[in-house]
Amino acid sequence: MTRLKIALMAGGDSPEREIALQSAAQIEAALDHSKYDITVVDLHHRDWHCTTPDGRRWPVDRNDFSVTIDGEHKIFDYALILIHGTPGEDGRLQGYLDMMGVPYSSCSMVSSVVTFDKITTKRTLAGHVNLARERFLRRGEAYDTAQIVAELGLPLFVKPNANGSSFGVTKVHRAEELDDAIDTAFAQGDEILIEECISGREMGCGILVTREKEYVFPITEIVPRNDFFDYEAKYTAGCSEEITPAQIPDEVRRELNRMTREAYRLCRCSGVVRVDFIVTPEGKPYFIELNSIPGMSAGSIVPKQAREMGISLGELYDLIIADTCRQ
């Protein structure tokens, strides 16, 4: 049997690089190597390479999306993208793969651009899911902190418009903290969002829709020990508790599932994604963000949700590969 030659795209150029490498290692270990010929490709700016067990590094030829190792030329059939942030989650890598005619595991370039840009995601979903009020700022625009506080109240969240893993995100409790929080967010990019804080319980909702079946995963409640689900809470053992399935009323679960489906459909997603919400004490869910390439490391949420459904990580990616390889 001819094995599918998979480039497992890892690393990337964002602060989430190390998390992406951890996710890739987890996926490589979970995949069936009798079915797939897997090569981990580490992307870091202009350097695309793979590393053989003896430690030698081999460059990827982007002219035909291939690698030559000890004289053996391998052209990849498929790309499994595990890059959080740029260039994987923002659609840049997908654009290259589209030009090369190589199928891949994640959302399309257009869908990735929409979901990586927070204000564009909110405009896409407006009227279909509940959204926190926000103020959108570009670098250099004038703003009045007193007016923002009067309009949105306190506390506030200040976050980069296009970033992941809560890099550059600050929860502002006092008006005098807002200027510093804005500077912190602008350090990550040229556009930021200032959002009203919706108080409640945070929920992560995984979903995969293939041509044959829809998989809506059990909902996870995320209970951070920090002030909010920041980078430390996401990736440091013991800094958050994750309860799967979440202990919530059936009507809240149904509404979360509905909003998750709507977000997946309206953002034209493919592959597996995770949609995060805050549920108020009254049981009203508010959309936070859509992760088009959710974490797949040992401590990540979606693998735990899949296991709760009786689906191993390898089986999950069998489903994704079978579905997206036919594009």
N, C-alpha and C positions, 0 to 999 in steps of 0.2 A: 504494500500500500504506500502510495506517495504521500509523504507528510506535507502539510501546509507550512510553508516557510513564513514564519511570523517574526516581524520586528517588534519587540516589546519596547516601546518608546518611553524612556524614563529620564529623570533629572529635570532639565529645563533651566530657565533663567530667573525665576522668581525666588523670593525668600522661602518658598515651599519646596525647594529643590530636594532637600534631604528627606522630607516626607514622601515625595514622589518616588525616590529611590527605594525607600522602605516598602511602599506599595508594590512596586515592580518586583522586588524580591519575593514578596508574599505570593504574587500571582504566578511568577515563574515556578515556584515550588508546588503550587496547586494544580497547574496544568498537566495534562496527560502527554508526556514526551513521546509516547508511542504514536500519537496522532499528530503532534505538532513538532516541527523543527524550530526551536525558539532561540532567538538571538536577542539579548538585551542590548539596546542601543542607547547610549548616554548622550543626551544633547546638552551642550552648554555653550551658548552663543554660536559661534561659527564652527565649533568643534563637535562633530558627530562621530562617535566611535563605539566599537565594542571591544571587550577585553576577554581574551582567552584564559583558561584556567592557569596557564603558566605566567600570567601577568602581562603578556604583550598586548598592546593596543593596536587596533586596526581601524583605519578611517572608513567611514561610509561614503560611497560615491553617490552624490545627490543627482548626478546626471541620469542614472537609471535606478536609483534607490537600491543599491547593492553593496556587498562587501566582498573583498577577496582576501582569503586567509590561506597562507601557505600554498598559493597558486589555485585554490578552489574558489571559483566565482559564484556567488549566491545572490540572485535577484529575489527580493522579498515579494511574497504574494499578498501580504496583509500586514496592517499596522495595528497593534493593540496599544492604545494611548493611555499611559498612566502618568501624564504630566499635569500637575496642578499649577495654575497660573500660566504665564506665558512660556513657550509658544503653544501649549497644548490646550488649555482651557479657554483661551481667547480666540481660537479659530485660525491662527496663523499656520500651524502645522497642517490642519485639515485642508487649507487652501493649496499648499504644496502637494499633498497627497491627491487631491482632486485633479490637479494638473498632470500628475503622473499616472492617473487611472488606477490608483491603489485603494482598495476598500479598507475601512478602518472601523474601530469599535465604538466610537463616541458620537456625540451630536455632530451635525454638519457644520461647515464653516459659518453659515448664516446664523444657525441656531446658537452656536458657541459665542459669536459676537454679541448677540442679543442677551444671552444669559450671563455673560461675564460683565456686562455694563449694567450696573444696578439701576440707574434711572431709566434706561431703555427697557429693562425687564419690567419695572413698575408700570411704565406707560403701556406695555404690551398686555399686562394682566389687569389693568384698571377696569373696574366694573364687573370683574369675574371673581376676584378674591378680595378679602379685606386688606387694606394697606395703611400703614402708618403715614401720617402727614410728614412732609419733608421740605427742606429748602436745598436747592441745588446750586452749587457755587463753582465757577471756574477761576483758576488762578488769575489774580489781578483784578477781579471784580470787587467793587466796594460792598461792604456789608455792615450792618449795625447789630451788634450783639444784643443790645437791649431789646431791639425790635424782634429779633429771632426768638429770644426767650419769652417775650410777651405773646408771640404768635404760637409757639410750639410748647411752651411750658418747660418745666424741669422735672426729672432729669432728661437729658438728651443723649443721643448717640451721634458721634461724629465719625465718619468713615470715608476712606477712599472710594471713589465711584467704581473703580475697576481693580479689585484685589481680592485675595482670599485668605482663609485661615486667620481672620481678624487682625492681620497686620495693619497697623496704623489706626486701629479703632479705639476710641476713648468713650467711656461713659462719663458724662458731665453732670455733676450734682449741683454745682454752684455757678452762677453767671460769670464770676471772675475766672473760671477755669476754661471758658469757651475759646478764647483766643489761642491759648496753648494747644488745645485739642485740634483746632483748625490747622495750626502749623504742623502738628504731628501727622494729620491726614494728608496735607499737601506734600509732605516729605515723600509720600508714596506715589504721587501722581498729580496731574494738573486739574483734576475735577474731584469734588467731594460732595457727600450728602450729609446734611444735618437732619436727623429724624427725631420725632417725638418718641419717647420711651413708652412702649406698651408693656405693662407689668403682667406677669403671668408665668406659666410653665412652658418651657421650650420643648418642642417636639420635632424629631427628624423622621421624614417619611420617604422611604425608598420605593422606586417604581421602575419596572422594565416592561416595555410593550414591544412584543415581537409580532411578526405577521400572523402567528398562530394563536397567541395567548397574551393576556395581560397579567402581569405579576405585580400586585400591590402588596408590599412587604408589611409585616407587623410594625406598628409605630413604636419608636423609641422616645422615652422621655429623658431629656438631658438635664441633669441636676449639677451645675457647676459649683465647686466650692469657692471659686472666686466671684467677683461682683457680676460677671457675665461669662459667657462661653468664649473666652479669649484663647490665644494660641497655647498658653500653658495648660489651660483646662482641657483643650482638645487633645494635646499630645503628650502630657505628662501623667504617668500612672498615679492614680489616687487623687487627682485634682478635679475629677468629676465622677458622678455616678450615672450610669446609663441603664435605664430600666426598659427591658424588652420582653413582652409587649407592655406598652404604657397602660397604667391603670386609670382609664378615663371612661366616662359614660359612652354608651353606644352611639348616641346622637352626635357627640363630639367627634368620635372616630369616623362616623360616616361623612361628616362635613370636612374633616381633614383629608379623607380619601378623595372626596369630590374635588376639593381645591387642588390636590396633588395631580389628579388626572387633568384638570383644566390647565394647570401650569405646564404640564408635559405636552399637551395638545397645542396650546396657543403659542408656546415657544418652539414648536416643531422639533421636539427632542427625539433622539434615538439612543439606543444603548441604555445603560442603567444610570439613573440620576437620583439625587436626594434633594428633597424640598423641605426647608425648615420653616417652622411657624412658632409663634407665641400664642398660647391659649389663655385668655383672660380668666379671672376667677368666675366670671359669669358664663364661661364656656364658649366664648367667641374667638375663633382662630384668626390671627393676622399673619400674612406672609412676611417672611424675613428675606430669604434668598433661595436661589436654585443652584445647586452644585452639579454642573454637567459632567465632571469627572470626580466623583466622590472618593475620599480616601479608602484605600484597600489594605492598609497596614494591619498588623495583628490587633491593634486596639480600635480599629475603625468601626463605624456604626453599621454600614450596609452589610459587611460580611456576617455580623452578628444577627442581623435581621434575616438574612438568607438562611442561616443555620436554624433559626427558629421555625422557618417554613420547611425544614428538612432538605434544604438545597445546599450542597457544599460549594465552596468557592470555585473549585474546578468545574462543577456542574453549571454554576452560574455563568462562567465564561464560555463554556460549551454552547449555552443558549445564545449568548451575545454574538459569538463568532459565527455560528450557523446562520443567524439572522442577518447580520451586517455584511457577511462575506458575499452575499448574493446581490449586493447593490450594483 
